[in-house]
Amino acid sequence: MADSDDDYVQDLSEEEPGAHQVRGAKSKSRAAGKGRKGMAGGGWEVTRTWENVVESADGTINSTVEEMLEAGKRKRMLKDTTPLQRGIIRHLIILIDLSIAMAEKDLRPTRYLLTLRYAIEFVTEFFEQNPISQLGIIGMRDGLSIRVSDMSGNPNDHITKLQGLRTQDPKGDASLQNALEMGRGALFHAPSHGTREILIVFGSLLSSDPGDIHSTISALVTSHISCTVIGLAAKIAICSTLVSRTNASLSPEKTYTVCLDESHFRDLFMRATTPPPTQSLSNSTGKDEESGEAAVVPTLLMMGFPSRITDIAPTFCACHSRPTLGGYNCSRCSSKYASSTQLSSPVSATELDRGSLGTSTLFQADSLFWMPDPVFGAAKN
């Protein structure tokens, strides 16, 4: 019989569990290796996340959750300490993929439901950090672009529209070109002193477009619209081309990222609450120093802080032409507006800081990044 490295040992007692065993140098080393791997794997997989949760005096963990959210905000603010010029008035369009690809369950519970949840959180955080900005939401479904909510400065309108999408199911294919064209049309009348941005949440691996999408990208560059993409599946060549052409002064790693898990997806979403840096100007040409495209020149902007009034008898408001008992007065033209979410006075063309009290002030927009206090309207550097 030929020699073998391992010796076969048979025990006559069949009741013992180790009746038939193979013993040898190779088997022993193999077993020892498996033991070491199991110990290392067990130590790496065990994470005691429950130890970070501490109950408050009332027996809940609300205080711990709030501390974690505040820590995340501080982390985003301290992550980029480079002194840059950032715009204070933003005009942002969110393009959300509502195609059948969003039904995948690699992000729990599904890509679709998780995206809607994070979008609602983003709207709240966006208006806390940018109280005088405007936001609009567009969906991509069945090869068409769907207007979810119009451009507005009222976060409640956007949250209500997003909550209504939970009763619908994702279906069809996404059309990136149709959504970009609708987003460009919504930002066409945005004033030059504000930013024009498009944030895309894209979970598909294809785009069903009716024409040449490269012509649409060229139109976005001409309109000074910057695009940012959050991928849920894999990087796509057309999205890389989109962000590189519309953000010539930024690296593609900052404008196009594929999420790794649920927490990373939320971090990428909340990163868009920080205003993008403004384009630098060349003193002689008036164009962007890096891309060569014509950049937006900073302008002086009259900012008004409306005051709350209460009427004895109903009077007409300048925004809806309806009689109301109370409202807000423009500090420049004294026009009455029914809601504090009015962002500009059509009579005097003055930008209004919603929810603030005070007088008119003249400052240079886009010169510095100011973060207004959402309660008292006090600007902080």
DAQUITA-V87689 format. One line per field, one symbol per residue. psi: psi as a letter, one per 40 degrees, with the letter a starting at -180 (. if undefined). A space follows every 10 residues. Layout:
psi = ???
This chain:
psi = hiiidihhhh hehedidfdh ihiidddddd dddddddddd dddddhhgde eehhiadeei fddddddddd dddddddedh ehhihiidhi hhhhhhhfid deeifdhidi dddddddddd ddddddeddg efiiiihhih ifeihhhdii hiehdddddd ddddedeiii iaiihddddd ddddddedeh ideiihihhh hheieihgie ahdddddddd ddefhhihhh iecihidddd dddddegdei iddeehihid adddddddde dedhiiiihi ihdddfihdd deihihhhih hhhihiihih idihiiiede fihidiahhh edefihidie eheihedefh hhhhfiiaii ihihiedihi gihedeehhi .
